[in-house]
Amino acid sequence: MNEDEIREALKKLRVEDVLLQTAATLIDLAARRMGLAEEDEPKQLDQAKLAIEGIRALQPLMTEEQQAAVREPLSQLQMTYAREAQSAASGPEAASGPEPAPGPEEKADDEAERAKARSKIWTPPGT
């Protein structure tokens, strides 16, 4: 591609298209960082979280049609991230068997933690 062709391509390029392409790239990266694409890659949840937050930041700048196209993959990534983060936080002791039933204080703490986690879950506008 020569310089004139590049200039002509840039004239036709719309910012909305770049936003959508960037979101698609971030969706792919988040999935890969959570180990959904290749089993040999180590999980990088911090990178997946950053990609998800990047997609969320771009969404308000997109057209309604583009937002709709990104909504479902983003939702799936967020659910997978929450599951993976919880699994990582549980660590190997989670696989050792059932835990004893929590006492009243532990139940209250657990409910408070769940409420805190639910407040951080992103939901699409208008739902």
N, CA, C and O atoms as CSV, one atom per row, in Angstrom:
chain,resi,resn,atom,element,x,y,z
A,1,MET,N,N,0.847,-1.170,0.000
A,1,MET,CA,C,0.000,0.000,0.000
A,1,MET,C,C,0.897,1.239,0.000
A,1,MET,O,O,1.771,1.382,0.855
A,2,ASN,N,N,0.677,2.116,-0.949
A,2,ASN,CA,C,1.496,3.326,-1.004
A,2,ASN,C,C,0.862,4.435,-0.172
A,2,ASN,O,O,-0.224,4.270,0.384
A,3,GLU,N,N,1.543,5.541,-0.099
A,3,GLU,CA,C,1.110,6.650,0.751
A,3,GLU,C,C,-0.253,7.213,0.333
A,3,GLU,O,O,-1.068,7.550,1.192
A,4,ASP,N,N,-0.502,7.315,-0.947
A,4,ASP,CA,C,-1.798,7.833,-1.419
A,4,ASP,C,C,-2.943,6.891,-1.046
A,4,ASP,O,O,-4.029,7.341,-0.679
A,5,GLU,N,N,-2.698,5.601,-1.139
A,5,GLU,CA,C,-3.732,4.630,-0.769
A,5,GLU,C,C,-4.037,4.694,0.735
A,5,GLU,O,O,-5.187,4.555,1.154
A,6,ILE,N,N,-3.009,4.901,1.519
A,6,ILE,CA,C,-3.190,5.021,2.970
A,6,ILE,C,C,-4.009,6.268,3.293
A,6,ILE,O,O,-4.922,6.222,4.117
A,7,ARG,N,N,-3.682,7.365,2.650
A,7,ARG,CA,C,-4.441,8.603,2.868
A,7,ARG,C,C,-5.909,8.423,2.482
A,7,ARG,O,O,-6.806,8.880,3.191
A,8,GLU,N,N,-6.139,7.765,1.372
A,8,GLU,CA,C,-7.512,7.539,0.908
A,8,GLU,C,C,-8.266,6.632,1.890
A,8,GLU,O,O,-9.438,6.870,2.182
A,9,ALA,N,N,-7.605,5.616,2.388
A,9,ALA,CA,C,-8.238,4.712,3.357
A,9,ALA,C,C,-8.568,5.458,4.650
A,9,ALA,O,O,-9.624,5.232,5.241
A,10,LEU,N,N,-7.679,6.341,5.089
A,10,LEU,CA,C,-7.924,7.114,6.301
A,10,LEU,C,C,-9.095,8.072,6.138
A,10,LEU,O,O,-9.820,8.337,7.097
A,11,LYS,N,N,-9.284,8.592,4.927
A,11,LYS,CA,C,-10.414,9.486,4.672
A,11,LYS,C,C,-11.741,8.743,4.844
A,11,LYS,O,O,-12.729,9.327,5.289
A,12,LYS,N,N,-11.761,7.466,4.493
A,12,LYS,CA,C,-12.983,6.672,4.566
A,12,LYS,C,C,-13.215,6.073,5.955
A,12,LYS,O,O,-14.328,5.656,6.276
A,13,LEU,N,N,-12.179,6.032,6.764
A,13,LEU,CA,C,-12.263,5.401,8.079
A,13,LEU,C,C,-13.094,6.240,9.035
A,13,LEU,O,O,-12.876,7.444,9.170
A,14,ARG,N,N,-14.059,5.588,9.704
A,14,ARG,CA,C,-14.912,6.278,10.670
A,14,ARG,C,C,-14.483,5.901,12.078
A,14,ARG,O,O,-14.081,4.765,12.329
A,15,VAL,N,N,-14.569,6.848,12.987
A,15,VAL,CA,C,-14.192,6.610,14.378
A,15,VAL,C,C,-15.051,5.495,14.975
A,15,VAL,O,O,-14.554,4.668,15.739
A,16,GLU,N,N,-16.337,5.472,14.627
A,16,GLU,CA,C,-17.233,4.438,15.138
A,16,GLU,C,C,-16.724,3.042,14.787
A,16,GLU,O,O,-16.825,2.113,15.589
A,17,ASP,N,N,-16.179,2.907,13.582
A,17,ASP,CA,C,-15.647,1.616,13.149
A,17,ASP,C,C,-14.415,1.229,13.967
A,17,ASP,O,O,-14.222,0.061,14.304
A,18,VAL,N,N,-13.597,2.212,14.275
A,18,VAL,CA,C,-12.398,1.957,15.081
A,18,VAL,C,C,-12.798,1.568,16.500
A,18,VAL,O,O,-12.180,0.684,17.092
A,19,LEU,N,N,-13.821,2.213,17.054
A,19,LEU,CA,C,-14.301,1.865,18.390
A,19,LEU,C,C,-14.768,0.416,18.440
A,19,LEU,O,O,-14.430,-0.321,19.367
A,20,LEU,N,N,-15.545,0.010,17.439
A,20,LEU,CA,C,-16.045,-1.358,17.396
A,20,LEU,C,C,-14.901,-2.357,17.226
A,20,LEU,O,O,-14.878,-3.397,17.884
A,21,GLN,N,N,-13.971,-2.043,16.359
A,21,GLN,CA,C,-12.833,-2.936,16.148
A,21,GLN,C,C,-11.992,-3.053,17.422
A,21,GLN,O,O,-11.510,-4.136,17.754
A,22,THR,N,N,-11.820,-1.952,18.121
A,22,THR,CA,C,-11.068,-1.966,19.376
A,22,THR,C,C,-11.785,-2.825,20.413
A,22,THR,O,O,-11.152,-3.613,21.116
A,23,ALA,N,N,-13.097,-2.672,20.509
A,23,ALA,CA,C,-13.876,-3.485,21.442
A,23,ALA,C,C,-13.760,-4.965,21.084
A,23,ALA,O,O,-13.616,-5.805,21.973
A,24,ALA,N,N,-13.820,-5.289,19.806
A,24,ALA,CA,C,-13.694,-6.679,19.374
A,24,ALA,C,C,-12.317,-7.246,19.742
A,24,ALA,O,O,-12.204,-8.397,20.164
A,25,THR,N,N,-11.297,-6.442,19.580
A,25,THR,CA,C,-9.946,-6.869,19.958
A,25,THR,C,C,-9.857,-7.102,21.459
A,25,THR,O,O,-9.263,-8.086,21.900
A,26,LEU,N,N,-10.446,-6.201,22.250
A,26,LEU,CA,C,-10.433,-6.353,23.703
A,26,LEU,C,C,-11.234,-7.584,24.140
A,26,LEU,O,O,-10.851,-8.258,25.096
A,27,ILE,N,N,-12.332,-7.880,23.457
A,27,ILE,CA,C,-13.112,-9.083,23.756
A,27,ILE,C,C,-12.253,-10.321,23.540
A,27,ILE,O,O,-12.223,-11.224,24.377
A,28,ASP,N,N,-11.561,-10.353,22.418
A,28,ASP,CA,C,-10.681,-11.480,22.114
A,28,ASP,C,C,-9.566,-11.607,23.153
A,28,ASP,O,O,-9.278,-12.703,23.633
A,29,LEU,N,N,-8.946,-10.486,23.493
A,29,LEU,CA,C,-7.863,-10.520,24.486
A,29,LEU,C,C,-8.349,-10.978,25.854
A,29,LEU,O,O,-7.682,-11.773,26.516
A,30,ALA,N,N,-9.501,-10.486,26.278
A,30,ALA,CA,C,-10.039,-10.886,27.580
A,30,ALA,C,C,-10.285,-12.391,27.610
A,30,ALA,O,O,-9.952,-13.063,28.586
A,31,ALA,N,N,-10.864,-12.907,26.548
A,31,ALA,CA,C,-11.126,-14.355,26.482
A,31,ALA,C,C,-9.815,-15.139,26.546
A,31,ALA,O,O,-9.723,-16.142,27.253
A,32,ARG,N,N,-8.826,-14.689,25.824
A,32,ARG,CA,C,-7.528,-15.378,25.840
A,32,ARG,C,C,-6.862,-15.291,27.208
A,32,ARG,O,O,-6.266,-16.264,27.668
A,33,ARG,N,N,-6.956,-14.144,27.857
A,33,ARG,CA,C,-6.319,-13.969,29.162
A,33,ARG,C,C,-6.993,-14.798,30.251
A,33,ARG,O,O,-6.400,-15.070,31.295
A,34,MET,N,N,-8.244,-15.196,29.996
A,34,MET,CA,C,-8.930,-16.055,30.958
A,34,MET,C,C,-8.778,-17.535,30.580
A,34,MET,O,O,-9.357,-18.409,31.224
A,35,GLY,N,N,-8.000,-17.802,29.539
A,35,GLY,CA,C,-7.748,-19.179,29.146
A,35,GLY,C,C,-8.848,-19.807,28.327
A,35,GLY,O,O,-8.921,-21.033,28.241
A,36,LEU,N,N,-9.712,-19.005,27.719
A,36,LEU,CA,C,-10.822,-19.550,26.944
A,36,LEU,C,C,-10.418,-19.928,25.522
A,36,LEU,O,O,-11.120,-20.700,24.869
A,37,ALA,N,N,-9.320,-19.409,25.043
A,37,ALA,CA,C,-8.922,-19.663,23.660
A,37,ALA,C,C,-7.896,-20.787,23.560
A,37,ALA,O,O,-8.043,-21.688,22.735
A,38,GLU,N,N,-6.881,-20.744,24.376
A,38,GLU,CA,C,-5.816,-21.738,24.329
A,38,GLU,C,C,-5.551,-22.245,25.734
A,38,GLU,O,O,-5.352,-21.465,26.665
A,39,GLU,N,N,-5.552,-23.544,25.869
A,39,GLU,CA,C,-5.402,-24.143,27.190
A,39,GLU,C,C,-3.997,-23.955,27.766
A,39,GLU,O,O,-3.834,-23.949,28.986
A,40,ASP,N,N,-2.997,-23.804,26.924
A,40,ASP,CA,C,-1.619,-23.714,27.402
A,40,ASP,C,C,-1.268,-22.362,27.995
A,40,ASP,O,O,-0.302,-22.247,28.749
A,41,GLU,N,N,-2.042,-21.338,27.663
A,41,GLU,CA,C,-1.730,-19.995,28.165
A,41,GLU,C,C,-2.090,-19.885,29.639
A,41,GLU,O,O,-3.169,-20.317,30.045
A,42,PRO,N,N,-1.202,-19.315,30.445
A,42,PRO,CA,C,-1.568,-19.097,31.848
A,42,PRO,C,C,-2.629,-17.998,31.940
A,42,PRO,O,O,-2.631,-17.052,31.151
A,43,LYS,N,N,-3.515,-18.138,32.902
A,43,LYS,CA,C,-4.568,-17.142,33.066
A,43,LYS,C,C,-3.974,-15.859,33.629
A,43,LYS,O,O,-3.123,-15.883,34.519
A,44,GLN,N,N,-4.441,-14.746,33.092
A,44,GLN,CA,C,-4.015,-13.419,33.542
A,44,GLN,C,C,-5.279,-12.613,33.815
A,44,GLN,O,O,-5.716,-11.807,32.993
A,45,LEU,N,N,-5.855,-12.851,34.991
A,45,LEU,CA,C,-7.133,-12.224,35.311
A,45,LEU,C,C,-7.049,-10.709,35.398
A,45,LEU,O,O,-8.018,-10.015,35.091
A,46,ASP,N,N,-5.899,-10.192,35.812
A,46,ASP,CA,C,-5.762,-8.736,35.867
A,46,ASP,C,C,-5.852,-8.133,34.474
A,46,ASP,O,O,-6.428,-7.059,34.298
A,47,GLN,N,N,-5.286,-8.815,33.480
A,47,GLN,CA,C,-5.365,-8.337,32.098
A,47,GLN,C,C,-6.789,-8.470,31.562
A,47,GLN,O,O,-7.268,-7.592,30.844
A,48,ALA,N,N,-7.463,-9.566,31.910
A,48,ALA,CA,C,-8.847,-9.757,31.477
A,48,ALA,C,C,-9.736,-8.665,32.051
A,48,ALA,O,O,-10.592,-8.122,31.353
A,49,LYS,N,N,-9.531,-8.345,33.323
A,49,LYS,CA,C,-10.331,-7.298,33.963
A,49,LYS,C,C,-10.111,-5.959,33.275
A,49,LYS,O,O,-11.066,-5.221,33.036
A,50,LEU,N,N,-8.869,-5.642,32.956
A,50,LEU,CA,C,-8.561,-4.390,32.277
A,50,LEU,C,C,-9.228,-4.330,30.904
A,50,LEU,O,O,-9.740,-3.284,30.508
A,51,ALA,N,N,-9.222,-5.434,30.187
A,51,ALA,CA,C,-9.872,-5.478,28.870
A,51,ALA,C,C,-11.376,-5.272,29.008
A,51,ALA,O,O,-11.978,-4.540,28.222
A,52,ILE,N,N,-11.985,-5.915,30.004
A,52,ILE,CA,C,-13.424,-5.765,30.231
A,52,ILE,C,C,-13.760,-4.314,30.567
A,52,ILE,O,O,-14.734,-3.765,30.051
A,53,GLU,N,N,-12.970,-3.703,31.417
A,53,GLU,CA,C,-13.204,-2.301,31.768
A,53,GLU,C,C,-13.027,-1.396,30.543
A,53,GLU,O,O,-13.744,-0.407,30.396
A,54,GLY,N,N,-12.085,-1.729,29.675
A,54,GLY,CA,C,-11.891,-0.962,28.441
A,54,GLY,C,C,-13.104,-1.038,27.529
A,54,GLY,O,O,-13.512,-0.037,26.939
A,55,ILE,N,N,-13.678,-2.229,27.417
A,55,ILE,CA,C,-14.878,-2.404,26.593
A,55,ILE,C,C,-16.025,-1.582,27.175
A,55,ILE,O,O,-16.750,-0.902,26.448
A,56,ARG,N,N,-16.175,-1.656,28.477
A,56,ARG,CA,C,-17.243,-0.906,29.144
A,56,ARG,C,C,-17.075,0.598,28.932
A,56,ARG,O,O,-18.059,1.322,28.782
A,57,ALA,N,N,-15.828,1.062,28.922
A,57,ALA,CA,C,-15.575,2.494,28.717
A,57,ALA,C,C,-15.897,2.920,27.286
A,57,ALA,O,O,-16.330,4.049,27.056
A,58,LEU,N,N,-15.689,2.027,26.335
A,58,LEU,CA,C,-15.948,2.353,24.931
A,58,LEU,C,C,-17.436,2.297,24.575
A,58,LEU,O,O,-17.888,3.018,23.686
A,59,GLN,N,N,-18.179,1.463,25.249
A,59,GLN,CA,C,-19.584,1.253,24.878
A,59,GLN,C,C,-20.413,2.526,24.744
A,59,GLN,O,O,-21.132,2.660,23.754
A,60,PRO,N,N,-20.354,3.463,25.679
A,60,PRO,CA,C,-21.192,4.656,25.529
A,60,PRO,C,C,-20.862,5.495,24.285
A,60,PRO,O,O,-21.678,6.309,23.853
A,61,LEU,N,N,-19.696,5.302,23.725
A,61,LEU,CA,C,-19.287,6.059,22.551
A,61,LEU,C,C,-19.741,5.403,21.250
A,61,LEU,O,O,-19.630,6.001,20.180
A,62,MET,N,N,-20.246,4.189,21.338
A,62,MET,CA,C,-20.651,3.430,20.153
A,62,MET,C,C,-22.096,3.724,19.783
A,62,MET,O,O,-22.878,4.240,20.581
A,63,THR,N,N,-22.420,3.379,18.547
A,63,THR,CA,C,-23.814,3.476,18.105
A,63,THR,C,C,-24.629,2.411,18.839
A,63,THR,O,O,-24.068,1.474,19.406
A,64,GLU,N,N,-25.953,2.560,18.823
A,64,GLU,CA,C,-26.829,1.577,19.475
A,64,GLU,C,C,-26.610,0.181,18.889
A,64,GLU,O,O,-26.564,-0.806,19.624
A,65,GLU,N,N,-26.478,0.108,17.592
A,65,GLU,CA,C,-26.269,-1.175,16.916
A,65,GLU,C,C,-24.954,-1.823,17.368
A,65,GLU,O,O,-24.898,-3.027,17.618
A,66,GLN,N,N,-23.911,-1.014,17.466
A,66,GLN,CA,C,-22.619,-1.538,17.906
A,66,GLN,C,C,-22.681,-1.978,19.372
A,66,GLN,O,O,-22.120,-3.010,19.739
A,67,GLN,N,N,-23.358,-1.196,20.194
A,67,GLN,CA,C,-23.505,-1.569,21.596
A,67,GLN,C,C,-24.220,-2.917,21.717
A,67,GLN,O,O,-23.841,-3.763,22.526
A,68,ALA,N,N,-25.249,-3.099,20.908
A,68,ALA,CA,C,-25.991,-4.358,20.933
A,68,ALA,C,C,-25.094,-5.527,20.535
A,68,ALA,O,O,-25.200,-6.617,21.096
A,69,ALA,N,N,-24.216,-5.296,19.568
A,69,ALA,CA,C,-23.316,-6.353,19.117
A,69,ALA,C,C,-22.295,-6.737,20.186
A,69,ALA,O,O,-21.851,-7.884,20.239
A,70,VAL,N,N,-21.929,-5.799,21.020
A,70,VAL,CA,C,-20.900,-6.022,22.050
A,70,VAL,C,C,-21.517,-6.524,23.356
A,70,VAL,O,O,-20.832,-7.157,24.159
A,71,ARG,N,N,-22.777,-6.252,23.570
A,71,ARG,CA,C,-23.428,-6.523,24.859
A,71,ARG,C,C,-23.310,-7.986,25.296
A,71,ARG,O,O,-22.881,-8.256,26.418
A,72,GLU,N,N,-23.680,-8.923,24.441
A,72,GLU,CA,C,-23.676,-10.340,24.824
A,72,GLU,C,C,-22.265,-10.872,25.081
A,72,GLU,O,O,-22.047,-11.510,26.111
A,73,PRO,N,N,-21.298,-10.635,24.187
A,73,PRO,CA,C,-19.947,-11.119,24.487
A,73,PRO,C,C,-19.386,-10.500,25.769
A,73,PRO,O,O,-18.691,-11.171,26.532
A,74,LEU,N,N,-19.686,-9.230,26.003
A,74,LEU,CA,C,-19.212,-8.576,27.219
A,74,LEU,C,C,-19.842,-9.223,28.441
A,74,LEU,O,O,-19.159,-9.466,29.436
A,75,SER,N,N,-21.117,-9.499,28.376
A,75,SER,CA,C,-21.803,-10.150,29.489
A,75,SER,C,C,-21.188,-11.518,29.778
A,75,SER,O,O,-20.967,-11.873,30.936
A,76,GLN,N,N,-20.917,-12.270,28.741
A,76,GLN,CA,C,-20.295,-13.590,28.923
A,76,GLN,C,C,-18.912,-13.466,29.549
A,76,GLN,O,O,-18.551,-14.248,30.428
A,77,LEU,N,N,-18.150,-12.496,29.102
A,77,LEU,CA,C,-16.815,-12.277,29.677
A,77,LEU,C,C,-16.902,-11.903,31.147
A,77,LEU,O,O,-16.117,-12.387,31.962
A,78,GLN,N,N,-17.860,-11.040,31.489
A,78,GLN,CA,C,-18.004,-10.617,32.880
A,78,GLN,C,C,-18.388,-11.792,33.769
A,78,GLN,O,O,-17.873,-11.919,34.880
A,79,MET,N,N,-19.285,-12.651,33.297
A,79,MET,CA,C,-19.673,-13.812,34.091
A,79,MET,C,C,-18.494,-14.776,34.250
A,79,MET,O,O,-18.264,-15.312,35.333
A,80,THR,N,N,-17.761,-14.986,33.173
A,80,THR,CA,C,-16.604,-15.874,33.243
A,80,THR,C,C,-15.541,-15.290,34.163
A,80,THR,O,O,-14.937,-16.013,34.954
A,81,TYR,N,N,-15.314,-13.991,34.064
A,81,TYR,CA,C,-14.328,-13.348,34.939
A,81,TYR,C,C,-14.729,-13.515,36.407
A,81,TYR,O,O,-13.891,-13.852,37.243
A,82,ALA,N,N,-15.996,-13.284,36.719
A,82,ALA,CA,C,-16.459,-13.406,38.106
A,82,ALA,C,C,-16.234,-14.823,38.608
A,82,ALA,O,O,-15.781,-15.020,39.736
A,83,ARG,N,N,-16.545,-15.804,37.785
A,83,ARG,CA,C,-16.348,-17.206,38.160
A,83,ARG,C,C,-14.871,-17.517,38.361
A,83,ARG,O,O,-14.496,-18.165,39.339
A,84,GLU,N,N,-14.030,-17.053,37.432
A,84,GLU,CA,C,-12.589,-17.313,37.518
A,84,GLU,C,C,-11.966,-16.602,38.721
A,84,GLU,O,O,-11.119,-17.169,39.412
A,85,ALA,N,N,-12.383,-15.371,38.966
A,85,ALA,CA,C,-11.840,-14.620,40.105
A,85,ALA,C,C,-12.239,-15.281,41.414
A,85,ALA,O,O,-11.437,-15.357,42.345
A,86,GLN,N,N,-13.472,-15.758,41.488
A,86,GLN,CA,C,-13.928,-16.443,42.698
A,86,GLN,C,C,-13.159,-17.745,42.879
A,86,GLN,O,O,-12.767,-18.085,43.995
A,87,SER,N,N,-12.943,-18.465,41.802
A,87,SER,CA,C,-12.195,-19.715,41.864
A,87,SER,C,C,-10.755,-19.465,42.296
A,87,SER,O,O,-10.200,-20.216,43.099
A,88,ALA,N,N,-10.155,-18.410,41.759
A,88,ALA,CA,C,-8.776,-18.076,42.117
A,88,ALA,C,C,-8.683,-17.654,43.577
A,88,ALA,O,O,-7.704,-17.966,44.255
A,89,ALA,N,N,-9.698,-16.946,44.062
A,89,ALA,CA,C,-9.706,-16.499,45.452
A,89,ALA,C,C,-9.909,-17.671,46.402
A,89,ALA,O,O,-9.400,-17.664,47.523
A,90,SER,N,N,-10.659,-18.685,45.949
A,90,SER,CA,C,-10.911,-19.856,46.786
A,90,SER,C,C,-9.643,-20.669,46.984
A,90,SER,O,O,-9.411,-21.223,48.059
A,91,GLY,N,N,-8.824,-20.737,45.943
A,91,GLY,CA,C,-7.569,-21.463,46.035
A,91,GLY,C,C,-7.768,-22.963,46.143
A,91,GLY,O,O,-8.880,-23.463,45.978
A,92,PRO,N,N,-6.692,-23.677,46.419
A,92,PRO,CA,C,-6.744,-25.138,46.448
A,92,PRO,C,C,-7.572,-25.700,47.598
A,92,PRO,O,O,-8.047,-26.832,47.510
A,93,GLU,N,N,-7.755,-24.942,48.665
A,93,GLU,CA,C,-8.529,-25.458,49.790
A,93,GLU,C,C,-9.989,-25.678,49.419
A,93,GLU,O,O,-10.685,-26.433,50.098
A,94,ALA,N,N,-10.465,-25.038,48.361
A,94,ALA,CA,C,-11.849,-25.217,47.941
A,94,ALA,C,C,-12.087,-26.634,47.428
A,94,ALA,O,O,-13.204,-27.143,47.510
A,95,ALA,N,N,-11.055,-27.266,46.906
A,95,ALA,CA,C,-11.179,-28.609,46.371
A,95,ALA,C,C,-11.070,-29.681,47.448
A,95,ALA,O,O,-11.246,-30.860,47.140
A,96,SER,N,N,-10.789,-29.324,48.688
A,96,SER,CA,C,-10.558,-30.308,49.735
A,96,SER,C,C,-11.841,-30.869,50.312
A,96,SER,O,O,-11.779,-31.779,51.139
A,97,GLY,N,N,-12.978,-30.380,49.925
A,97,GLY,CA,C,-14.227,-30.928,50.429
A,97,GLY,C,C,-15.114,-29.841,50.976
A,97,GLY,O,O,-14.740,-28.668,50.995
A,98,PRO,N,N,-16.308,-30.237,51.429
A,98,PRO,CA,C,-17.243,-29.235,51.933
A,98,PRO,C,C,-16.763,-28.619,53.242
A,98,PRO,O,O,-16.137,-29.274,54.075
A,99,GLU,N,N,-17.078,-27.346,53.390
A,99,GLU,CA,C,-16.707,-26.638,54.614
A,99,GLU,C,C,-17.807,-26.834,55.639
A,99,GLU,O,O,-18.952,-27.101,55.275
A,100,PRO,N,N,-17.478,-26.705,56.912
A,100,PRO,CA,C,-18.536,-26.794,57.924
A,100,PRO,C,C,-19.525,-25.642,57.751
A,100,PRO,O,O,-19.178,-24.584,57.227
A,101,ALA,N,N,-20.749,-25.861,58.196
A,101,ALA,CA,C,-21.790,-24.837,58.074
A,101,ALA,C,C,-21.365,-23.581,58.821
A,101,ALA,O,O,-20.884,-23.672,59.951
A,102,PRO,N,N,-21.536,-22.399,58.207
A,102,PRO,CA,C,-21.125,-21.164,58.869
A,102,PRO,C,C,-22.046,-20.815,60.031
A,102,PRO,O,O,-23.229,-21.153,60.040
A,103,GLY,N,N,-21.474,-20.138,60.996
A,103,GLY,CA,C,-22.253,-19.660,62.127
A,103,GLY,C,C,-22.972,-18.381,61.755
A,103,GLY,O,O,-22.810,-17.895,60.636
A,104,PRO,N,N,-23.757,-17.822,62.655
A,104,PRO,CA,C,-24.538,-16.612,62.349
A,104,PRO,C,C,-23.680,-15.429,61.935
A,104,PRO,O,O,-24.047,-14.686,61.025
A,105,GLU,N,N,-22.535,-15.244,62.596
A,105,GLU,CA,C,-21.668,-14.110,62.240
A,105,GLU,C,C,-21.093,-14.299,60.845
A,105,GLU,O,O,-21.016,-13.347,60.068
A,106,GLU,N,N,-20.687,-15.527,60.523
A,106,GLU,CA,C,-20.125,-15.795,59.201
A,106,GLU,C,C,-21.167,-15.607,58.113
A,106,GLU,O,O,-20.853,-15.128,57.024
A,107,LYS,N,N,-22.429,-15.989,58.409
A,107,LYS,CA,C,-23.495,-15.793,57.419
A,107,LYS,C,C,-23.705,-14.322,57.126
A,107,LYS,O,O,-23.892,-13.944,55.969
A,108,ALA,N,N,-23.676,-13.486,58.152
A,108,ALA,CA,C,-23.853,-12.040,57.962
A,108,ALA,C,C,-22.700,-11.467,57.152
A,108,ALA,O,O,-22.910,-10.639,56.265
A,109,ASP,N,N,-21.479,-11.907,57.457
A,109,ASP,CA,C,-20.307,-11.446,56.705
A,109,ASP,C,C,-20.406,-11.883,55.246
A,109,ASP,O,O,-20.097,-11.118,54.333
A,110,ASP,N,N,-20.843,-13.132,55.043
A,110,ASP,CA,C,-20.967,-13.668,53.701
A,110,ASP,C,C,-21.998,-12.886,52.892
A,110,ASP,O,O,-21.762,-12.563,51.728
A,111,GLU,N,N,-23.127,-12.585,53.501
A,111,GLU,CA,C,-24.164,-11.804,52.822
A,111,GLU,C,C,-23.665,-10.405,52.477
A,111,GLU,O,O,-23.955,-9.885,51.399
A,112,ALA,N,N,-22.913,-9.798,53.395
A,112,ALA,CA,C,-22.364,-8.466,53.142
A,112,ALA,C,C,-21.395,-8.501,51.970
A,112,ALA,O,O,-21.394,-7.598,51.134
A,113,GLU,N,N,-20.569,-9.544,51.908
A,113,GLU,CA,C,-19.620,-9.678,50.798
A,113,GLU,C,C,-20.359,-9.878,49.475
A,113,GLU,O,O,-19.986,-9.297,48.455
A,114,ARG,N,N,-21.401,-10.698,49.498
A,114,ARG,CA,C,-22.175,-10.922,48.273
A,114,ARG,C,C,-22.842,-9.631,47.802
A,114,ARG,O,O,-22.849,-9.329,46.609
A,115,ALA,N,N,-23.396,-8.882,48.734
A,115,ALA,CA,C,-24.032,-7.615,48.373
A,115,ALA,C,C,-23.009,-6.658,47.771
A,115,ALA,O,O,-23.296,-5.955,46.802
A,116,LYS,N,N,-21.829,-6.638,48.348
A,116,LYS,CA,C,-20.756,-5.778,47.835
A,116,LYS,C,C,-20.369,-6.210,46.421
A,116,LYS,O,O,-20.190,-5.368,45.540
A,117,ALA,N,N,-20.240,-7.517,46.205
A,117,ALA,CA,C,-19.882,-8.029,44.881
A,117,ALA,C,C,-20.973,-7.716,43.864
A,117,ALA,O,O,-20.678,-7.328,42.734
A,118,ARG,N,N,-22.246,-7.885,44.267
A,118,ARG,CA,C,-23.348,-7.593,43.343
A,118,ARG,C,C,-23.363,-6.131,42.933
A,118,ARG,O,O,-23.735,-5.808,41.805
A,119,SER,N,N,-22.968,-5.254,43.828
A,119,SER,CA,C,-22.973,-3.822,43.504
A,119,SER,C,C,-21.924,-3.485,42.458
A,119,SER,O,O,-22.015,-2.444,41.808
A,120,LYS,N,N,-20.928,-4.349,42.285
A,120,LYS,CA,C,-19.867,-4.092,41.312
A,120,LYS,C,C,-20.144,-4.717,39.954
A,120,LYS,O,O,-19.420,-4.458,38.992
A,121,ILE,N,N,-21.196,-5.546,39.864
A,121,ILE,CA,C,-21.501,-6.198,38.601
A,121,ILE,C,C,-22.119,-5.186,37.658
A,121,ILE,O,O,-23.075,-4.493,38.005
A,122,TRP,N,N,-21.571,-5.114,36.483
A,122,TRP,CA,C,-22.061,-4.174,35.490
A,122,TRP,C,C,-23.284,-4.765,34.819
A,122,TRP,O,O,-23.309,-5.951,34.487
A,123,THR,N,N,-24.287,-3.946,34.622
A,123,THR,CA,C,-25.463,-4.346,33.856
A,123,THR,C,C,-25.702,-3.293,32.790
A,123,THR,O,O,-25.451,-2.108,33.008
A,124,PRO,N,N,-26.196,-3.736,31.619
A,124,PRO,CA,C,-26.425,-2.779,30.546
A,124,PRO,C,C,-27.463,-1.742,30.950
A,124,PRO,O,O,-28.374,-2.047,31.719
A,125,PRO,N,N,-27.337,-0.517,30.440
A,125,PRO,CA,C,-28.328,0.519,30.746
A,125,PRO,C,C,-29.704,0.096,30.261
A,125,PRO,O,O,-29.843,-0.559,29.228
A,126,GLY,N,N,-30.713,0.482,31.021
A,126,GLY,CA,C,-32.080,0.208,30.614
A,126,GLY,C,C,-32.585,-1.164,31.016
A,126,GLY,O,O,-33.665,-1.572,30.588
A,127,THR,N,N,-31.807,-1.900,31.849
A,127,THR,CA,C,-32.295,-3.219,32.283
A,127,THR,C,C,-32.632,-3.195,33.745
A,127,THR,O,O,-33.059,-4.208,34.297
